[in-house]
Amino acid sequence: MKYFAKWILLYLFLWMSTASIVLAESRPDQDTLLKAAFIYKFTKFIHWPEHVKPNSLVLCTLGDDKLVDVIVNNIAPNQKIRVKPVLDKSAIDNCQILYIASSEQGSYRSLDVIIRNTAILTISELPGFVESGGIVELTYEANRIRFDINLDAARQNGLEISSGLLKLARKVKWDSKP
């Protein structure tokens, strides 16, 4: 009986340690949760053209990374934002916000033609995203989540960004006058 009890304890210990490893891997890290919160909060500082109803925004995700999972699983529909994963770049026509995942590193630049002059707020963590025509680039600097904004690209898409949000940005790309 003593021998059997040791095996049960060993089995329980291994099962509990495996379960905690699986839970730790499936639980998003704090930075990823904060980035998802940033994306949600950005919507409060953006003014879309009249034809876009701000109380029923569609946040599309293109590609796959940790942040896509957090966005899909943590931004609830009752927050006036519906999350819609898109598999094809041509399916973004009903989106007001487009998060472009890191998996799209090699192909996101081809979106410029599709998105230009549309009322879509583009957001990504891809390095150089703002410089290549994206609107908001999430970055990590000095143990803080920061963001850069391309004001010209936002205006080209008919979006107005609050001065309060612009003040919080690490960098604002602004080449032309309004």
N, C-alpha and C positions, 0 to 999 in steps of 0.2 A: 504494500500500500504506500509505504514511504517513497519507494522508487517511482510509482505511478504519480504521486503528488508532485515530485520534482519535474517530471515531464510536462505535467499540466501547467505548472508555474512557468517553465521555460517556454512552452507554447504560447501562453498568455503574454509573456514579456515580448516575445518576437512579434506577435500579432499587434500589440499595442505600439511598439516602436515602428513597425511598418505602416500602421494606420496614421501615426503622427507625421511620418515622412510624406505620405500621400497627401494628407491634409495641408501640410506646409507647402507642397509643390502646387496644389490647386488654388490656394489662397493667394490673391494678388498682393504684391508688395505695396507699401505705403506710397511710394513715388508714382506707381501706376494708377492707384486710386486718386491721388491728387491731380494727375494729368486729366483723368476723366472728369473730375470736378471742375477743372479749369475750362474744359471744352463746354460743359454745361453752363458755366457762369459767363463765358464769352457771349452767349446768346442774349444776355441781358444788356450788353453794351453795343449791340449791332442793330442798325436800323435797315431793314430790307425795304425794297420798293413797295409801293401801294398794293400791287397784285399778290404779294406774299403775305399770308396771314400769320403773324408771329405766335398765335396761340395754337398752331398746329404745324410746327416745324418737323421736317423729316431729316434726320441725321443718317447719312449713308456711310457705310464703311467699305473701303475697297482694299482688298488684300487681307493679310493675316499677320498679327503680332499680339503681344500680351495686352496692349491697350485696346485692341478691337474686342477681345474677350471681356475686358472690364466694362467697356462701353455697352456692349450687348447685354451683359448680365446685371449692370448696376444703374443704368439710366432708365427709370421706370416710365411707362407710358403716361402715368398720371402727372408727370412733370411737363406736360404739353409738348413733349418731344417724342416722336416715334423713331425708333432705330431700325434701319433696314440695311442688312448686308447686301452688297451688290457684287455679282460675279463678273459682270461685263461692263466695260467703260461706257457702253452705249445706254446702259440702264440708269444713268444718273440724272436724267431729265426731270424727275420729280423730287430731287433733293434740294434742300436749302443749305445744308451743311454737308461737307464731304471730308471725312477723315481718311487720309491715304496712309496705309500701313507701311512699315519698313520693308515688307516683302515686295513692294512695288518700286524699289530703288532703281531698277533698270528701265522701267516703262512709264513712270508717272509724267515725264515731260511731254509725252504724246497727248496728255489730257488737255494741254493748254488750248488747243484748237476747239475742243468740245466745250470747255468751260468758259472761254472768253466771252464777255458780254452777257453772262447769265447771272442770276442772283444767287450764286452759290459761294458760301464761305468755305474756303479750302484750308484744312489744318493737317499738319504732319509733323513727325519727329525727324524726318529725313534731313541730314545736314545739307545746307545750301538751298533748302526749299523756298525760302523767301526770295533769295537772289535769282532763282529760276522761274519766278512768276507766281509762286504760292502766296497765300495771304497771311497765314499764321504758322510760325514754326516754333514748336515746343523744344526747349533746350534744357540742359542740366548744367548749372554753373555754380561753383563754390557751395556745393551741397544744397542748392536751391533750384526749384523748377522756375525757369524764366521763359519768356517768349519774345519773338521778334515779329514785327508786322510790316507787311508790304502795303502801304496806304494807296499807292498807285494802282495795284492790282485790285484792291477792294473797290476803289472808285470806278475802275473799268467795269466791274461786275455790278455796279449800281448799289453798292453797300456803303453805308455811312458808319464809321466807327467813332464811338464816344471819345471825347478828349480825355476822360478819366481813364479809359483803357489804354489809350496812347501813352499817357504819363507813366503807366505801370510797365510798359514794354521796355525790354532791355535795349532794343534798337528798333527804329522806325525807318523803313526805306521809303523815301519820298523825294522823287526827282522832279515832278511837275507841279505846277500851281493849279488850284481848283478851278 
